[in-house]
Amino acid sequence: MFDKNTIIMGNPKNFAIAYALNEDHGGKWLFGKICYIINDIVIGDWEAGTTLCTIVSDFSRIHGDSRNEYYHGRKEDGFFNMPIPELLRHIDEYKNDKSSPIYSTANDRCYARFDITLDDTIMEDWKVYLVEDEKNVEDSKRQARIIVLGYVESSKTFDFLFEYYIRNEEFCAIVERVYHDLYAF
């Protein structure tokens, strides 16, 4: 799947981002490939490819959300230990159901910050969320919970695939490195 031109930031056994520029990358368009690798599972359609210049703005948002002091990063009371169905209802309804009481709360609290899915066709079959442990521990030890959903064609819905725990600072460092690498092009 990956070749000698692939750059992998992070440890695929935990969390990594893999990307590669096409030989003819189109200059500022940065045609290439990108995906997440979480617990050795590839998240994203690596073979589809994309313009990595559009992904730079995703990483800017994802990195910025983790550092946003107004919303306390990706911490929200009770979310870290919340059962997955309830957590997903809180996070996902902000986009889909304007009549839901969660919708106004979610928008007020900016629940979009938990969504770390890359906004591109390479991840149209996945949703990826990250929630930080809200306990007041130093940043270098704070845990984060990554929740991955996959699209099920037969039911036309997203179903829970798996969750993975990672040190939040490790996630942030990898995102920041990839953002700076791609932005430098």
RAZIKA-V835933 format. One record per residue. N is the residue number from 1. BURIAL is 1 if it has 16 or more other ideal C-beta (glycine too) atoms within 10 Angstrom, else 0. D_LAST is the distance of its C-alpha to the last C-alpha in Angstrom with 1 decimal. Layout:
[[N BURIAL D_LAST] [N BURIAL D_LAST]]
//
This chain:
[[1 0 23.9] [2 1 21.0] [3 0 20.4] [4 0 19.2] [5 0 15.6] [6 1 15.7] [7 1 14.3] [8 0 16.9] [9 1 16.7] [10 1 20.2] [11 0 23.5] [12 1 24.2] [13 0 27.9] [14 1 27.0] [15 1 23.6] [16 1 20.3] [17 1 17.1] [18 1 16.3] [19 1 13.3] [20 1 12.4] [21 1 10.5] [22 0 13.2] [23 0 14.1] [24 0 13.7] [25 1 10.6] [26 0 11.2] [27 0 8.3] [28 0 7.0] [29 0 9.4] [30 1 7.8] [31 1 11.4] [32 1 12.4] [33 1 14.7] [34 1 15.1] [35 1 18.3] [36 1 20.2] [37 1 22.8] [38 1 25.7] [39 1 28.8] [40 0 27.8] [41 0 27.7] [42 0 24.7] [43 1 24.0] [44 1 22.3] [45 1 22.6] [46 1 20.3] [47 0 21.6] [48 0 21.0] [49 1 17.2] [50 1 15.2] [51 0 12.2] [52 1 9.9] [53 1 8.7] [54 0 12.4] [55 1 12.4] [56 1 10.2] [57 0 13.4] [58 1 15.6] [59 1 14.3] [60 0 14.6] [61 1 18.2] [62 1 19.0] [63 1 18.1] [64 0 19.9] [65 1 22.9] [66 1 23.4] [67 0 23.7] [68 0 25.7] [69 0 28.9] [70 0 30.8] [71 0 30.7] [72 0 30.9] [73 1 27.7] [74 1 28.7] [75 1 32.3] [76 1 35.2] [77 0 38.9] [78 0 40.0] [79 1 36.9] [80 1 36.1] [81 0 39.5] [82 1 40.1] [83 0 41.1] [84 0 38.4] [85 0 40.2] [86 0 40.8] [87 1 37.3] [88 1 35.8] [89 0 38.3] [90 1 37.3] [91 1 33.6] [92 1 33.6] [93 1 36.4] [94 1 34.4] [95 0 32.6] [96 0 35.5] [97 0 38.9] [98 0 39.4] [99 0 43.1] [100 0 42.6] [101 0 43.5] [102 1 40.3] [103 1 38.2] [104 0 39.1] [105 0 38.9] [106 1 35.5] [107 0 34.1] [108 0 35.7] [109 0 34.1] [110 0 30.7] [111 1 31.0] [112 0 27.7] [113 1 26.1] [114 1 27.4] [115 1 25.5] [116 1 22.4] [117 1 22.2] [118 1 18.9] [119 0 19.7] [120 1 19.3] [121 0 21.7] [122 1 20.6] [123 1 22.6] [124 0 25.3] [125 0 27.9] [126 1 27.1] [127 1 27.4] [128 1 26.2] [129 1 27.5] [130 1 27.5] [131 1 30.4] [132 1 30.8] [133 1 34.2] [134 1 35.7] [135 0 37.9] [136 0 37.5] [137 0 36.1] [138 0 33.6] [139 0 30.0] [140 0 29.6] [141 0 32.4] [142 1 31.9] [143 0 31.8] [144 1 29.9] [145 1 31.1] [146 1 28.8] [147 1 30.7] [148 1 29.6] [149 1 31.3] [150 0 31.4] [151 0 32.5] [152 0 36.0] [153 0 36.7] [154 0 40.5] [155 0 40.7] [156 0 37.6] [157 0 36.7] [158 1 34.4] [159 0 36.2] [160 0 35.6] [161 1 34.2] [162 0 33.8] [163 0 32.9] [164 0 31.3] [165 0 31.5] [166 1 28.9] [167 1 28.6] [168 1 26.7] [169 1 24.9] [170 0 23.6] [171 1 22.2] [172 1 20.6] [173 0 19.1] [174 1 17.4] [175 1 16.0] [176 1 14.7] [177 1 13.1] [178 1 11.3] [179 1 10.4] [180 0 8.9] [181 1 7.1] [182 1 5.6] [183 0 5.4] [184 0 3.8] [185 0 0.0]]
//
